[in-house]
Amino acid sequence: MKIPSGHYPIHQALALRALTALPIAVLLIYLSGSLKAIKGSTRTVLPRSMLTVICNLTYYLALAALPRCVTRKACA
């Protein structure tokens, strides 16, 4: 995610990450047998999802702001 977050806006980098993870999630759901394997109430899922979005945004914004190399030795 370091390379895409440095070249693309944060929403595009996160969309790229989501599009990469989506086929894996669909495959796991298919192999489990049905959507009944995914259980949860919106009361607990919604706040957790919002917290995940906030954490992802802050993490990837910070990651994009960090330099790739701090010293010349680290770059070699």
N, C-alpha and C positions, 0 to 999 in steps of 0.2 A: 504494500500500500504506500510505501514511501515514494516510489516513482510516480504513480498516478496522482497522488495528492499534491505533488509538486508541480505538475503540469496541467491538471484539470481543476475546475472549481470543486469545492468540497461535495456539493450535491451530486456531481457527475462521478466522482471517485467512490462515493458511497453506493451509487446506483450500479457501478461496475462491480463492486464487491457483492452486492445483493444478487445481481444477475449471474455471478459466478457461483454463489451458494445455492441459488434456487434449484438447479437441476439435481444437486446432491440431496436437498431436502425432499424434493418430489420422489426421487428414487427410494429414499428411506421410508417415506409414507407408503409407497407402492409395495415395498418388500414387507412392511409390517402388516399389510392386509387391508387396512381401511383407515378412514379418518377418525374412527372411534379410538384409535390408539393415541390420538392427540386430545387430551382432556384438559379442561381448565375453565374457570369462570372468568368473565370479563372484569369482575371486581378485582381479581388479582393480576390478570394478564395486562390490562390497560396501564396501570401505573408502572409495572415492570417494563413494558414496551416503551413508555415515555422516558423512563430513566435510561434505558439502553440507547435511545436516540440521542439524548443529551450527552451520555458518556462517549458515544462514537463521534459525535461532532467535536467535542472538546479534544479528544485524543487525536483525531486526524488533522484538526487545525493546528495543534501543537506539533505534530509530526511533520507537517508541511513547512513549518517555520524553522525547524531545526536544520542546521547545516549537515551535510553528509559526512564531512571530515572536519575534525577539530584541529588536528595537527598534521603535518606532512607525513609523519610516520604512519598514522592511521590510514592515510589515503593510498599508501604504497601497497 
